Amino acid sequence: MFELGILSVILLAVGYWATLRMAGRRDDVLHGKFVQAEPGAAANAVEPVAAPRASTDSLQSLLAAIKQDLKDAAQR
């Protein structure tokens, strides 16, 4: 049972290493060279991004299309 635990840890480490290597992050994590964000990027990340406003007409047409799809699905 102990051998199974050791084998599981080794397989987990190999899988982690392979994932990092495929993602191109092997050197960043193994050698402690973590990717640093640009100074200006941190200030922009705090501000929320406003979603574009949809017009009433587009929402009404979307609602009508959904109702029609539901009616079609109910008839099948």
Z-matrix of the N, CA and C atoms (Angstrom, degrees):
N
C 1 1.449
C 2 1.528 1 110.37
N 3 1.329 2 116.08 1 -38.32
C 4 1.461 3 120.66 2 178.25
C 5 1.529 4 110.60 3 -62.80
N 6 1.334 5 115.65 4 -40.34
C 7 1.458 6 120.17 5 179.78
C 8 1.532 7 110.69 6 -63.95
N 9 1.312 8 116.35 7 -36.70
C 10 1.463 9 120.85 8 178.15
C 11 1.530 10 110.72 9 -64.16
N 12 1.314 11 117.11 10 -39.76
C 13 1.468 12 121.67 11 177.39
C 14 1.523 13 111.43 12 -64.34
N 15 1.334 14 116.70 13 -44.24
C 16 1.463 15 121.03 14 178.98
C 17 1.527 16 109.96 15 -63.77
N 18 1.333 17 116.95 16 -43.74
C 19 1.453 18 121.47 17 179.25
C 20 1.535 19 110.76 18 -62.45
N 21 1.321 20 117.27 19 -38.15
C 22 1.465 21 121.10 20 178.55
C 23 1.526 22 111.27 21 -64.64
N 24 1.319 23 116.90 22 -41.96
C 25 1.464 24 120.96 23 178.94
C 26 1.524 25 110.24 24 -64.62
N 27 1.333 26 116.71 25 -42.35
C 28 1.466 27 120.26 26 179.19
C 29 1.524 28 110.68 27 -64.36
N 30 1.327 29 117.78 28 -43.35
C 31 1.461 30 120.87 29 179.09
C 32 1.531 31 111.24 30 -64.86
N 33 1.319 32 116.62 31 -37.19
C 34 1.455 33 120.55 32 177.18
C 35 1.525 34 110.61 33 -64.39
N 36 1.326 35 117.01 34 -42.60
C 37 1.465 36 121.12 35 179.12
C 38 1.522 37 111.33 36 -64.86
N 39 1.316 38 117.36 37 -41.25
C 40 1.464 39 121.01 38 178.96
C 41 1.529 40 110.03 39 -65.82
N 42 1.314 41 117.60 40 -41.41
C 43 1.454 42 121.00 41 177.55
C 44 1.521 43 112.08 42 -63.33
N 45 1.332 44 115.96 43 -40.64
C 46 1.464 45 120.91 44 178.41
C 47 1.527 46 110.14 45 -64.59
N 48 1.314 47 116.43 46 -44.80
C 49 1.463 48 121.67 47 179.41
C 50 1.533 49 110.13 48 -61.28
N 51 1.331 50 117.12 49 -44.92
C 52 1.465 51 121.09 50 -178.99
C 53 1.526 52 110.74 51 -64.49
N 54 1.325 53 117.01 52 -38.94
C 55 1.464 54 120.38 53 178.90
C 56 1.521 55 110.78 54 -65.04
N 57 1.325 56 117.23 55 -44.45
C 58 1.461 57 120.29 56 178.71
C 59 1.518 58 111.22 57 -64.44
N 60 1.319 59 116.74 58 -39.33
C 61 1.462 60 120.34 59 -179.58
C 62 1.531 61 110.50 60 -65.29
N 63 1.326 62 117.27 61 -42.45
C 64 1.464 63 120.70 62 179.29
C 65 1.526 64 111.08 63 -67.06
N 66 1.323 65 117.03 64 -33.05
C 67 1.463 66 120.98 65 -179.26
C 68 1.529 67 111.94 66 -82.40
N 69 1.332 68 117.50 67 -6.92
C 70 1.454 69 120.55 68 179.48
C 71 1.508 70 113.54 69 77.95
N 72 1.317 71 119.11 70 19.19
C 73 1.464 72 122.97 71 -176.55
C 74 1.518 73 112.64 72 -112.10
N 75 1.328 74 118.70 73 12.98
C 76 1.464 75 122.16 74 -174.65
C 77 1.528 76 111.45 75 -59.04
N 78 1.321 77 117.52 76 -50.78
C 79 1.463 78 120.55 77 -177.81
C 80 1.517 79 111.80 78 -66.75
N 81 1.333 80 117.01 79 -34.58
C 82 1.460 81 120.35 80 -178.95
C 83 1.524 82 111.56 81 -60.99
N 84 1.313 83 116.84 82 -43.64
C 85 1.453 84 119.81 83 -173.81
C 86 1.527 85 112.05 84 -86.53
N 87 1.319 86 117.87 85 -44.26
C 88 1.463 87 120.39 86 -175.53
C 89 1.519 88 113.12 87 -68.55
N 90 1.320 89 117.59 88 -30.88
C 91 1.463 90 120.14 89 -176.59
C 92 1.517 91 112.82 90 -107.39
N 93 1.306 92 117.96 91 6.74
C 94 1.456 93 121.06 92 175.37
C 95 1.520 94 114.19 93 75.90
N 96 1.317 95 118.44 94 16.14
C 97 1.456 96 121.08 95 179.08
C 98 1.518 97 108.55 96 -95.39
N 99 1.298 98 115.97 97 73.21
C 100 1.447 99 120.54 98 -176.76
C 101 1.527 100 109.93 99 -71.20
N 102 1.304 101 115.70 100 147.42
C 103 1.458 102 121.14 101 -178.97
C 104 1.523 103 108.69 102 -70.13
N 105 1.317 104 115.67 103 128.52
C 106 1.460 105 120.79 104 179.16
C 107 1.517 106 109.07 105 -99.97
N 108 1.310 107 116.29 106 139.08
C 109 1.461 108 121.15 107 177.53
C 110 1.522 109 109.12 108 -75.58
N 111 1.317 110 115.85 109 151.29
C 112 1.456 111 119.95 110 176.81
C 113 1.522 112 109.58 111 -67.45
N 114 1.336 113 118.33 112 147.32
C 115 1.470 114 119.89 113 -177.92
C 116 1.524 115 113.40 114 -57.81
N 117 1.306 116 119.38 115 -38.62
C 118 1.457 117 121.99 116 -179.19
C 119 1.516 118 112.56 117 -73.67
N 120 1.335 119 117.47 118 -23.06
C 121 1.460 120 120.79 119 -177.49
C 122 1.523 121 111.50 120 -70.56
N 123 1.322 122 117.76 121 -31.40
C 124 1.465 123 120.78 122 -178.46
C 125 1.533 124 110.76 123 -66.79
N 126 1.319 125 117.51 124 -37.88
C 127 1.461 126 120.10 125 -179.61
C 128 1.526 127 110.62 126 -69.35
N 129 1.317 128 116.95 127 -36.36
C 130 1.463 129 120.21 128 -179.73
C 131 1.518 130 111.56 129 -72.55
N 132 1.324 131 117.67 130 -28.41
C 133 1.457 132 120.87 131 -177.19
C 134 1.521 133 111.53 132 -70.27
N 135 1.323 134 117.78 133 -23.76
C 136 1.459 135 121.01 134 -177.47
C 137 1.522 136 111.21 135 -75.77
N 138 1.318 137 116.45 136 -35.05
C 139 1.456 138 120.16 137 -176.98
C 140 1.525 139 110.39 138 -74.41
N 141 1.329 140 117.91 139 129.61
C 142 1.468 141 119.23 140 178.42
C 143 1.527 142 110.85 141 -72.03
N 144 1.289 143 115.03 142 148.18
C 145 1.455 144 120.81 143 178.82
C 146 1.528 145 108.18 144 -91.49
N 147 1.310 146 115.92 145 126.44
C 148 1.460 147 120.55 146 -178.72
C 149 1.523 148 109.86 147 -80.18
N 150 1.304 149 115.65 148 133.33
C 151 1.462 150 120.74 149 177.79
C 152 1.521 151 108.74 150 -78.62
N 153 1.328 152 117.24 151 144.43
C 154 1.463 153 118.32 152 178.51
C 155 1.525 154 110.60 153 -66.39
N 156 1.321 155 115.26 154 143.50
C 157 1.463 156 120.23 155 -179.29
C 158 1.520 157 109.70 156 -81.28
N 159 1.311 158 114.67 157 135.84
C 160 1.467 159 120.28 158 177.09
C 161 1.516 160 108.56 159 -92.33
N 162 1.317 161 115.98 160 143.25
C 163 1.454 162 119.67 161 179.21
C 164 1.531 163 109.51 162 -76.92
N 165 1.301 164 115.39 163 160.02
C 166 1.461 165 121.31 164 -179.82
C 167 1.524 166 111.04 165 -63.94
N 168 1.328 167 115.96 166 -37.68
C 169 1.464 168 119.73 167 -179.86
C 170 1.523 169 111.51 168 -63.83
N 171 1.326 170 116.70 169 -42.51
C 172 1.465 171 118.89 170 -179.04
C 173 1.526 172 110.85 171 -68.08
N 174 1.328 173 116.69 172 -35.88
C 175 1.461 174 119.44 173 177.54
C 176 1.527 175 111.26 174 -67.74
N 177 1.326 176 116.84 175 -39.43
C 178 1.462 177 120.23 176 178.70
C 179 1.522 178 111.00 177 -65.22
N 180 1.337 179 117.56 178 -40.44
C 181 1.463 180 119.85 179 179.45
C 182 1.528 181 110.58 180 -69.06
N 183 1.318 182 117.06 181 -35.31
C 184 1.465 183 120.37 182 176.19
C 185 1.523 184 110.44 183 -65.38
N 186 1.318 185 117.45 184 -42.91
C 187 1.457 186 121.57 185 178.16
C 188 1.528 187 111.15 186 -62.68
N 189 1.325 188 116.76 187 -40.72
C 190 1.467 189 120.37 188 178.38
C 191 1.528 190 110.91 189 -64.98
N 192 1.329 191 117.28 190 -39.09
C 193 1.467 192 120.55 191 178.77
C 194 1.520 193 111.04 192 -66.45
N 195 1.325 194 117.06 193 -39.36
C 196 1.463 195 120.69 194 178.46
C 197 1.525 196 110.72 195 -65.65
N 198 1.336 197 116.69 196 -42.43
C 199 1.468 198 120.10 197 178.45
C 200 1.519 199 110.89 198 -61.59
N 201 1.331 200 116.64 199 -41.45
C 202 1.463 201 120.10 200 179.56
C 203 1.521 202 110.81 201 -65.67
N 204 1.314 203 117.59 202 -40.78
C 205 1.469 204 121.00 203 177.41
C 206 1.523 205 111.13 204 -62.78
N 207 1.340 206 116.23 205 -39.49
C 208 1.468 207 119.69 206 178.92
C 209 1.527 208 111.02 207 -66.56
N 210 1.338 209 117.24 208 -39.71
C 211 1.453 210 120.53 209 178.00
C 212 1.527 211 110.27 210 -63.88
N 213 1.336 212 116.74 211 -42.91
C 214 1.466 213 121.34 212 179.16
C 215 1.528 214 110.80 213 -63.38
N 216 1.310 215 116.69 214 -40.22
C 217 1.465 216 120.53 215 -179.22
C 218 1.522 217 110.93 216 -69.44
N 219 1.346 218 117.64 217 -34.26
C 220 1.459 219 121.70 218 -179.78
C 221 1.523 220 111.49 219 -71.35
N 222 1.321 221 117.66 220 -28.09
C 223 1.464 222 121.46 221 -178.70
C 224 1.515 223 112.11 222 -78.95
N 225 1.293 224 119.05 223 -17.67
C 226 1.477 225 121.91 224 -178.12
C 227 1.481 226 112.81 225 -76.47
